[in-house]
Amino acid sequence: MLRVGLPLKNVHGGPMVEVQIMARIAVTDGMAPAAVAVLEKAGHEVVQGFIEKSDLLAGALNDFDGIIVRSATKLPAEVIEVSTGLSVIGRAGVGVDNIDLEAAGSAGIMVVNAPNASTQSVVELTIGHLLASLRHIPKSDRGMRQDKWEKKAMKGTELSGKCLGLIGFGRIAQGVAQVAKSLGMEVHTYDPYLPPKVAKAQEAYLHKKVDSLFKTCTHISIHCNLTDETHHLVNESRMKMMPGRKGGIDCGNHIVNCARGGIIDEQALLAALEDGTITSAALDVFEVEPLPEGYALIQHENFHGTPHIGAATMEAQQRVGLDIADAVKIALSGKKPKTLVNGKFL
């Protein structure tokens, strides 16, 4: 439904020229001003503002050629089916589990993402959560706010010399591996889709079975997509496999997830924290977001969390906005962007 302008006469009396192709693009979850400017400079109209699910189902996107979303806006099949004007969906970020890719492909809608922009930010948050857990930073802070000076109780452990297990070994996990190795960690990974040469190049031990990874590693970090295969992949039985000891040190077992909620069974994680199977856990993502009232996991003293802020840095937001703006602009021109993710167009 691209809007092609009518031929207009040159103001200096020259030949007729055609107005640039125009499109209306909905930006529902916010975007960096510089990225909005890129789209507007290309001649597109950008309409910013969150659209409620009920309005999406009522056809609120019918008058738009494209939409750019983050994680808050969900585009299931029933929304895509009534959004008859769309030709491109842009996901300002990596994960596209909030978009029905099959329905989009069937409707002739390209789906593009921005997979590289937030890599460094998520790498740094993952390492930050690991360090915060092992050195009791959140717990110490909470105690001091209650006028407690619990120095003796806050003896931690080092990352150096420990085994880090990475579930999934894409760009972010490889970035985490590089930092972990610089801190003296031994890196292991499980990724059934990874060519062995990639793990070898990163000096990471590639496990053929996920259970083998859990039996080997005292520290686990999640870096895979949420699928039927990975839902509750981290469960009670696998957490109990973790060794809790490395190099003669009772370092405990530690889990971090800055990837997608639902990969960890959160009820099983709480039980594992309560019985000591897991020493610490830190999550940036949850199965239900925002958290429901009275959510028990955040009350445990050995848990700390963040509200899905993996990509929430000024640098990442600038990069992700510019990357997705470029991808959407290319898609609207009729070409195939490099970050196309739905198979119909690949």
C-alpha positions, -999 to +999 in steps of 0.1 A: +000+000+000+029+023-007+017+058-016+032+070-048+031+107-054+016+123-085+039+139-111+045+175-102+059+204-124+093+217-115+090+251-099+116+265-124+096+253-154+117+222-160+105+186-167+078+169-146+092+150-116+077+123-095+073+128-058+092+102-037+074+070-027+058+075+007+048+051+034+032+054+068+051+036+096+038+030+131+064+030+159+046+016+189+073+010+215+095+041+211+126+047+189+156+070+190+150+104+174+179+099+150+163+068+137+129+085+132+148+112+113+162+086+090+128+074+080+113+109+077+143+120+055+135+091+032+100+106+028+081+083+051+055+094+077+063+081+112+034+079+137+046+072+172+025+058+200+015+025+217-015+008+202-036-014+226-042-050+216-079-044+212-072-017+187-047-038+168-074-066+165-098-039+153-076-031+123-057-001+137-028-010+114-048-011+082-037+024+072+000+017+078+026+002+054+050-008+082+053-011+119+083-011+142+080-027+176+101-038+205+090-064+230+059-047+244+038-049+212+026-084+203+018-093+167+001-127+167-016-142+137-050-127+145-035-092+145-015-098+113-046-112+095-065-080+100-036-057+093-041-058+055-020-028+046+013-039+061+043-049+039+070-049+066+073-055+103+105-043+120+116-057+154+139-032+171+160-058+187+170-095+183+141-118+194+111-121+173+090-144+195+064-116+198+057-118+161+040-147+143+065-152+115+045-178+096+014-156+096+034-127+084+050-147+056+016-160+045+003-124+044+033-113+023+048-092+050+086-091+055+098-093+091+132-077+098+152-073+130+183-056+144+204-085+157+237-068+163+229-035+180+224-046+215+251-073+217+276-054+238+250-041+262+236-076+269+272-090+272+280-064+299+247-069+318+253-107+318+288-103+333+274-076+357+248-101+370+274-128+374+298-106+394+269-091+414+258-126+424+292-140+433+302-110+454+268-105+471+265-069+458+227-067+458+224-086+492+251-064+508+233-033+496+199-044+509+215-052+543+232-018+546+199-001+538+186-018+569+216-006+590+233-040+588+271-045+585+273-081+575+309-083+564+317-118+575+285-132+559+293-117+525+323-139+516+320-146+479+339-165+452+358-156+421+349-162+385+384-171+377+390-209+375+353-217+373+333-234+345+309-212+326+282-230+306+265-210+278+233-223+265+233-211+229+265-197+213+255-168+191+269-133+190+260-124+226+272-157+241+305-154+222+309-119+236+303-132+271+328-160+264+355-135+255+350-115+287+348-147+308+380-160+294+397-127+302+386-133+338+401-168+338+369-188+333+368-221+314+340-218+287+316-245+278+286-243+255+256-263+243+242-253+209+229-281+186+229-257+156+265-245+160+292-257+137+320-272+159+346-250+142+329-219+157+333-232+193+368-243+186+377-209+172+364-193+205+382-219+226+349-232+240+342-268+247+310-278+227+288-303+245+266-327+225+240-329+252+226-302+274+227-325+304+265-328+300+268-290+302+249-289+335+269-318+350+301-299+342+294-262+349+290-243+382+278-212+363+251-212+336+241-183+314+212-185+289+216-172+254+191-190+232+157-182+218+124-192+234+109-221+214+089-252+222+122-270+224+138-246+249+107-238+271+117-248+307+149-263+294+164-252+327+143-274+351+145-290+385+164-322+373+190-302+354+197-278+382+203-307+405+230-320+380+253-289+386+284-298+406+287-269+430+324-273+433+354-265+412+392-266+419+387-276+455+364-246+461+327-250+471+317-222+448+281-231+446+258-231+415+248-199+398+223-191+370+219-159+349+193-153+322+194-122+300+179-139+270+142-148+271+118-156+299+103-191+299+135-209+293+139-213+330+112-230+351+109-201+376+090-221+402+117-248+400+143-221+403+127-207+435+126-242+450+162-248+441+172-215+458+153-225+489+169-260+492+204-247+483+207-265+450+212-231+434+233-207+453+223-175+434+201-166+404+198-134+384+172-128+358+166-099+334+138-117+317+107-134+330+080-157+318+053-131+326+063-094+322+057-071+340+059-093+371+026-103+387+019-089+422+034-109+450+059-127+427+078-149+451+111-153+434+122-117+439+118-120+477+145-147+480+177-132+495+199-150+469+180-137+439+183-104+422+167-092+390+163-064+365+132-054+345+143-066+310+170-039+305+195-059+285+194-035+255+186-004+277+217+016+272+219+049+253+244+034+229+224+003+221+191+023+217+208+045+192+223+016+172+191-005+173+170+024+161+193+032+132+197-004+122+160-012+121+152+021+104+176+012+076+162-024+073+126-011+071+136+015+046+152-011+024+121-034+027+098-006+017+119+000-014+111-035-025+145-050-018+155-077+007+172-065+039+201-085+052+183-090+085+152-106+070+140-133+094+109-150+079+117-178+056+092-170+028+114-142+016+148-157+023 
